[in-house]
Amino acid sequence: MKDIVISLAVIVGWTGAAMAGVPTAEADRLGVDLTPMGGEMAGNADGTIPAWDGGLAGIPDGVAFTGGQYPDPFGSDRALFTITEANVDSYAARLTDGQQAMLARYPTYKMDVYQTRRTCAFPQSVYDATRQNAVNGTVSEDGEHVAGVVRGVPFPIPQSGVELVWNHNLRFRGHKVRRTFASAAPSRSGSYTPVRVRDELIFSYADPSLGSFGELGNISLKYIQETLSPARRAGQLLLVHETIDASLADRKSWQYTVGRSDSAPNVQRTTAVSYDNPQVYSDAMSTADNFDMFSGPPDRYDWMLAGKEEKYIAYNSYRLSSPTLTYDDIVLAGHINQDHVRYELHRVWKVEAALKPTTRHIYSRRVNYFDEDSWNLAASDLYDARGGLWRAQEAHLIQYYDVPTCFNASDVVYDLIEGRYVVQNLKNEEEGINFAANDLREADFVPQELRRRINRR
């Protein structure tokens, strides 16, 4: 029945009550006093945040980029100061509650703060689409239904908190992408076994040939993941079709799990890859919707826009992604090696999410900070059912200057109760990321493809 509803929605368009896009005069601010993505063009009052000058829209001079791994264009920068437990009170106004909790819990935790560089930049076609979305984009009053947008940021001049969630979920990260990465969830002592995976993504919403939102058929991206190691997990497969409107259809996912000697290989539909189910390979340190900081529908929360703030967030964190580091250099007991994380002061949108009384989730509240220049969710504080701060989440943003696009190279969820964490998307010991995986075809992102891969072994 849901498939019928989806087809009708695609044909006739969603027609429920909605908040319309901004007036043309307001959208005309994009590229003038607002950046083409909707951030403030000017710097802040004391000059610690500079004006946006176009970002890194190409390979920087002097950078020997050969693909896959991204050399640090700011390797000669030196930290302006370091925040520790001893001086945290002097910087508290620009720290999230999660950052302050980490500083209080771990004497070895620190934050090296560097000069702010507003490097995020995107293709002109994304800017053009964003300008059109500003006028044409609509979102329903309950925040669950989006229409009238294509390829660019849906709501560059947001009027509600849930619009920032849609900006993050639909932000531009390339079109066809292949990458290999590792995740680690160390014990309290710091011991760990990295889980290496190769994944392939088609961001359907970013397809340059996409003519209208309805052509998506309620699917924003398609994703295949194959586990490479450790040996006991090698060969496991996961396929996801990311639905946009959860009221029309749930996230579609299929999996193949190795190790069942009692039966023939079987690809099964699964509902475990959504909402607050434990994230794959996180050792229950994070939820499925913690993937990519937040993913999936926003329907279980009320999202309140709390305004803009200036916060220290992990930005231009190229050093953490460097192939000169090994995973042992990064993965330590309690927290990742903070010697390799670069923090900068940036303006962020603060959005507070409260669990709806009629829904369930292990997080009763989420306090989210979205970068104004890219709409990436840069940091999030996650609260338990009793309202206590439980987990702190952090993205490590870099500019992929050849594409160009800007999003997290890796991210981490710290469990303040367990004293453990999971770090995802490390690529230091891998070949990196390929934004030109043009051999990928949407027709191959089907359960039959998983079966073909199993049978080829």
RAHU-V977816 format. One record per run of one state. SS is the DSSP state (A for helix, B for strand, O for the rest). FROM is the first residue (numbers start at 1). LEN is the number of residues. If there is no record, write none. Layout:
ss | from | len
SS | FROM | LEN
SS | FROM | LEN
This chain:
ss | from | len
O | 1 | 1
A | 2 | 11
O | 13 | 5
B | 18 | 2
O | 20 | 4
A | 24 | 4
O | 28 | 2
B | 30 | 1
O | 31 | 3
B | 34 | 1
O | 35 | 5
B | 40 | 1
O | 41 | 27
B | 68 | 1
O | 69 | 12
B | 81 | 3
O | 84 | 4
A | 88 | 3
O | 91 | 1
A | 92 | 3
O | 95 | 2
A | 97 | 9
O | 106 | 5
B | 111 | 3
O | 114 | 10
A | 124 | 13
O | 137 | 1
B | 138 | 3
O | 141 | 5
B | 146 | 2
O | 148 | 13
A | 161 | 9
O | 170 | 6
B | 176 | 9
O | 185 | 10
B | 195 | 8
O | 203 | 1
A | 204 | 3
O | 207 | 6
A | 213 | 4
O | 217 | 2
B | 219 | 11
O | 230 | 7
B | 237 | 7
O | 244 | 8
B | 252 | 5
O | 257 | 11
B | 268 | 2
O | 270 | 8
B | 278 | 1
O | 279 | 8
B | 287 | 1
A | 288 | 3
O | 291 | 10
B | 301 | 15
O | 316 | 3
A | 319 | 3
O | 322 | 5
A | 327 | 4
B | 331 | 1
O | 332 | 4
B | 336 | 1
O | 337 | 1
A | 338 | 3
O | 341 | 1
B | 342 | 14
O | 356 | 9
B | 365 | 7
O | 372 | 5
B | 377 | 7
O | 384 | 5
B | 389 | 12
O | 401 | 4
B | 405 | 11
O | 416 | 4
B | 420 | 7
O | 427 | 6
B | 433 | 2
O | 435 | 7
A | 442 | 3
O | 445 | 2
A | 447 | 9
O | 456 | 2
